[in-house]
């Protein structure tokens, strides 16, 4: 089968398409024949070495497809089930073996392409708005990179929960998309002073929570935009890691900063199923819609990474075997 591997860290050029044997599921595992593979920014962190892996390595954490074989002791799935998973390295391939307890069934109301596009991003949005910070009616929320995969879901889900959503993005096209998704206000962070605009929009009160997947470039604006006892959730490093800061800086307004990881919020099978159920529920209800902005053949993973890091993508990106 075709798979994407890399033997050294670096730019997209380190990704290589190779032929490997189709794996067989061991006890407790299932073999999933992929129909679609999700592309996520965390993949670039693994490839670049920001999040170190033992090399050589496969890459990719998310895919959806059909169960082709099951290992001993598996009762959670049967051959032919439609499933999706995230968190198991090596998804950039035509098939993969994954622990049965880390996959979820995909309901008939959700396509496998949508499941592959949304599972990791959607579960990230789920824990961010429901558990990391509980967004509620009337909250002012700032969502950076609102035209990106996680950003689009955050904007929609926060609106469902009754929040006033302030979105940032770069360029009028992406700002228009954020407004279309329900953002109450849209700020172009490529040339506007985000913190000053937040002060204007909020009447000087700031926002209850900032969801920041950009990192270094938006850190200062995020910090300055918070209300008293506000929460800064820094969950990504698209522009690089945030700079060091002194905890004493938080005392200005009794602020909170957290750097969560999805996998600490879906650590058990029960948490995984609950997160997936909540996600598939808002999808089925039409409250959150997923935009698959672009697809690439699996063999062109390098080009997909170049587009993602060049900020030339909108919504979700899929690799198609």
C-alpha positions in Angstrom: 0.0 0.0 0.0 1.0 3.6 -0.4 2.1 5.4 2.8 3.9 8.7 3.6 7.0 8.5 5.7 9.9 10.8 6.8 13.3 9.9 8.0 14.5 13.3 9.0 12.8 16.4 10.3 12.4 19.6 8.2 10.2 21.2 5.7 7.5 19.5 3.5 10.3 18.2 1.3 11.2 15.5 3.9 7.8 13.7 3.2 8.2 10.7 1.0 5.6 8.4 -0.7 6.6 4.8 -0.3 5.2 1.3 -0.8 4.8 -0.8 2.4 3.1 -4.0 3.4 -0.5 -3.8 4.6 -0.4 -4.4 8.4 -2.4 -7.1 10.2 -4.3 -6.2 13.3 -3.0 -7.6 16.6 -5.1 -8.4 19.6 -7.3 -5.4 20.4 -6.7 -3.7 17.1 -8.7 -3.1 13.9 -7.5 -2.7 10.3 -9.1 0.4 8.7 -9.1 0.8 4.9 -9.0 4.6 4.6 -11.5 6.5 2.5 -10.1 9.9 3.6 -7.3 11.2 5.7 -7.4 14.4 7.7 -4.6 17.1 7.5 -4.0 19.0 10.7 -1.5 21.6 11.8 -0.1 19.2 14.4 1.2 17.1 11.5 3.6 19.9 10.6 4.9 20.0 14.2 5.7 16.3 14.0 7.4 16.8 10.6 9.4 19.8 11.7 10.6 18.3 14.9 8.7 20.7 17.2 7.0 17.7 18.6 9.8 15.0 18.4 9.1 11.5 17.1 11.3 8.5 16.8 12.5 8.4 13.2 11.9 7.1 10.6 8.2 7.6 11.2 4.8 7.6 9.6 2.8 10.8 9.9 -0.8 11.9 10.4 -3.2 11.3 13.3 -6.7 11.2 11.7 -8.6 9.2 9.1 -11.9 7.6 8.4 -12.8 4.4 6.5 -14.2 0.9 6.8 -13.1 -1.9 9.1 -11.4 -4.5 7.0 -10.2 -6.9 9.7 -10.3 -7.2 13.5 -7.8 -8.6 15.9 -8.5 -11.1 18.8 -10.7 -9.9 21.5 -12.3 -7.0 19.6 -16.0 -6.7 20.3 -16.4 -2.9 19.8 -16.5 -3.2 16.0 -17.3 -5.6 13.2 -15.9 -6.0 9.7 -17.7 -3.5 7.5 -18.3 -0.8 10.2 -17.8 2.8 9.2 -15.2 4.3 11.7 -13.0 7.2 12.3 -10.1 7.7 14.6 -7.5 10.3 15.7 -4.4 10.1 17.9 -2.8 7.0 16.2 0.3 8.0 14.2 0.6 6.9 10.6 -2.8 7.9 9.1 -1.1 9.2 5.9 -1.6 5.7 4.3 -4.1 3.7 2.4 -4.8 1.7 5.5 -3.7 1.5 9.2 -4.2 -0.6 12.3 -5.5 1.2 15.3 -6.5 0.3 18.8 -10.2 -0.5 18.8 -10.7 1.5 21.9 -9.4 4.6 20.2 -11.8 4.5 17.2 -15.4 5.6 17.0 -18.3 4.6 14.9 -19.5 7.1 12.3 -23.2 7.5 12.2 -25.0 7.2 8.8 -25.8 10.9 9.0 -22.1 11.8 8.7 -20.1 11.0 5.6 -16.6 9.4 6.0 -15.1 12.4 4.3 -16.7 14.7 6.8 -15.6 12.4 9.7 -12.0 12.5 8.5 -12.1 16.3 8.0 -13.7 17.0 11.4 -12.9 14.4 14.1 -9.6 15.9 15.4 -10.6 19.5 14.8 -14.2 19.0 16.0 -13.1 17.2 19.2 -10.6 20.0 19.8 -13.4 22.5 19.4 -15.7 20.4 21.7 -13.3 20.3 24.6 -12.3 23.9 24.2 -15.9 25.3 24.4 -17.5 22.7 26.7 -14.8 21.6 29.1 -11.6 23.7 28.9 -13.7 26.8 29.2 -17.4 26.5 29.4 -18.8 29.0 27.0 -22.2 30.2 28.0 -25.0 32.6 26.9 -23.7 36.2 26.8 -20.0 35.5 26.9 -17.7 37.5 24.6 -15.3 35.1 22.9 -12.3 35.9 20.7 -11.4 33.3 18.1 -8.2 33.7 16.2 -7.7 32.2 12.7 -11.4 31.9 12.4 -11.2 30.8 8.7 -9.1 27.8 9.6 -10.3 24.3 10.3 -10.7 24.6 14.1 -11.6 28.3 13.9 -14.6 27.7 11.7 -16.0 25.1 14.1 -15.3 27.3 17.1 -17.1 30.2 15.6 -20.2 28.1 14.9 -20.2 26.2 18.2 -19.8 29.4 20.3 -22.7 30.9 18.5 -24.8 27.8 19.2 -24.0 28.3 22.9 -25.1 31.9 22.8 -21.8 33.8 22.8 -20.9 37.0 21.1 -18.1 35.9 18.7 -15.3 38.2 17.7 -13.2 36.6 14.9 -9.8 37.4 13.5 -8.4 36.4 10.1 -6.1 37.7 7.4 -7.7 39.3 4.4 -11.3 40.3 3.4 -12.1 36.9 1.9 -11.4 35.1 5.2 -13.2 37.8 7.2 -16.3 37.4 5.0 -16.2 33.7 5.7 -16.1 34.3 9.4 -19.1 36.6 9.2 -20.9 34.0 7.1 -20.3 31.4 9.9 -21.9 33.7 12.4 -19.2 35.9 13.8 -20.6 39.1 15.2 -17.4 41.1 14.6 -14.5 40.3 12.3 -11.0 41.8 12.6 -8.2 41.7 10.1 -5.1 40.9 12.2 -2.8 41.4 9.3 -3.1 45.2 9.7 -5.6 46.1 12.4 -4.7 46.5 16.1 -6.7 43.6 17.5 -6.5 44.6 21.2 -7.6 48.2 20.4 -10.6 46.8 18.3 -11.5 44.5 21.2 -11.5 47.5 23.6 -13.8 49.3 21.1 -16.2 46.4 20.6 -16.5 45.5 24.2 -16.7 49.0 25.6 -13.4 48.5 27.4 -14.5 45.3 29.2 -12.5 42.7 27.1 -13.5 39.1 26.4 -14.1 36.2 28.7 -12.0 33.8 26.7 -9.5 33.9 23.8 -9.1 30.8 21.7 -5.6 31.2 20.1 -4.2 28.6 17.8 -1.8 31.0 16.1 0.7 31.4 19.0 3.6 33.9 18.8 2.1 36.4 16.5 -1.2 36.9 18.4 0.1 36.3 21.9 0.3 40.0 23.0 -3.0 40.9 21.4 -4.7 37.9 23.1 -3.3 38.9 26.5 -4.4 42.5 26.1 -7.9 41.5 25.0 -8.9 39.6 28.1 -11.5 40.8 30.6 -11.0 40.6 34.3 -10.5 36.9 35.3 -10.4 36.1 31.6 -9.0 32.9 30.2 -6.4 32.7 27.4 -6.5 29.3 25.8 -3.3 28.9 23.7 -3.8 25.6 21.8 -1.6 25.9 18.8 1.7 27.3 17.4 0.9 28.2 13.7 3.2 31.2 13.9 5.6 29.6 16.4 5.6 29.0 20.2 4.5 31.8 22.5 7.3 33.7 24.2 8.1 33.1 27.9 6.2 35.3 30.3 6.3 36.0 34.1 3.3 34.7 36.0 3.2 38.0 37.8 1.8 39.5 34.5 -1.4 37.6 35.2 -2.1 39.6 38.3 -3.0 42.7 36.4 -6.5 41.4 35.9 -6.4 38.0 37.7 -6.0 36.2 34.4 -5.7 32.6 33.5 -3.6 31.0 30.8 -3.8 27.3 29.8 -2.0 25.2 27.2 -4.3 22.2 26.7 -3.9 19.1 24.6 -6.9 17.3 23.1 -5.5 13.9 24.1 -5.7 14.8 27.8 -9.4 15.4 27.3 -10.2 12.2 25.4 -7.8 10.0 27.4 -10.3 7.3 28.2 -12.6 5.4 25.8 -15.6 6.9 27.7 -14.3 10.5 27.2 -13.6 9.7 23.5 -17.1 8.4 22.9 -18.7 11.3 24.8 -16.7 13.9 22.8 -17.6 12.2 19.5 -21.2 12.0 20.5 -21.4 15.7 21.2 -19.6 16.5 17.9 -21.7 14.2 15.7 -24.8 15.7 17.5 -24.1 19.3 16.4 -23.2 18.1 12.9 -26.4 16.1 12.6 -28.5 19.0 13.9 -26.9 21.3 11.3 -25.7 23.6 14.0 -22.1 23.2 12.8 -21.3 22.7 9.2 -17.9 21.5 7.9 -16.3 23.1 4.9 -13.8 20.8 3.1 -11.9 23.6 1.4 -9.5 21.5 -0.6 -8.4 17.9 -1.2 -5.1 16.4 -2.3 -4.2 13.0 -3.5 -2.4 11.1 -0.7 0.7 11.0 -2.8 0.8 14.8 -2.8 1.1 15.2 1.0 4.1 17.5 0.5 2.0 20.0 -1.5 -0.7 19.8 1.1 1.7 20.8 3.8 3.1 23.6 1.7 -0.4 25.0 1.2 -1.3 24.6 4.9 1.9 26.4 6.2 1.6 29.0 3.5 -1.9 29.9 4.8 -3.4 29.1 1.4 -6.1 26.8 2.8 -9.5 27.5 4.2 -11.6 25.1 6.2 -10.5 21.5 6.3 -8.1 19.7 4.0 -8.2 16.0 3.1 -5.7 13.6 1.6 -7.5 11.1 -0.6 -6.0 7.6 -1.0 
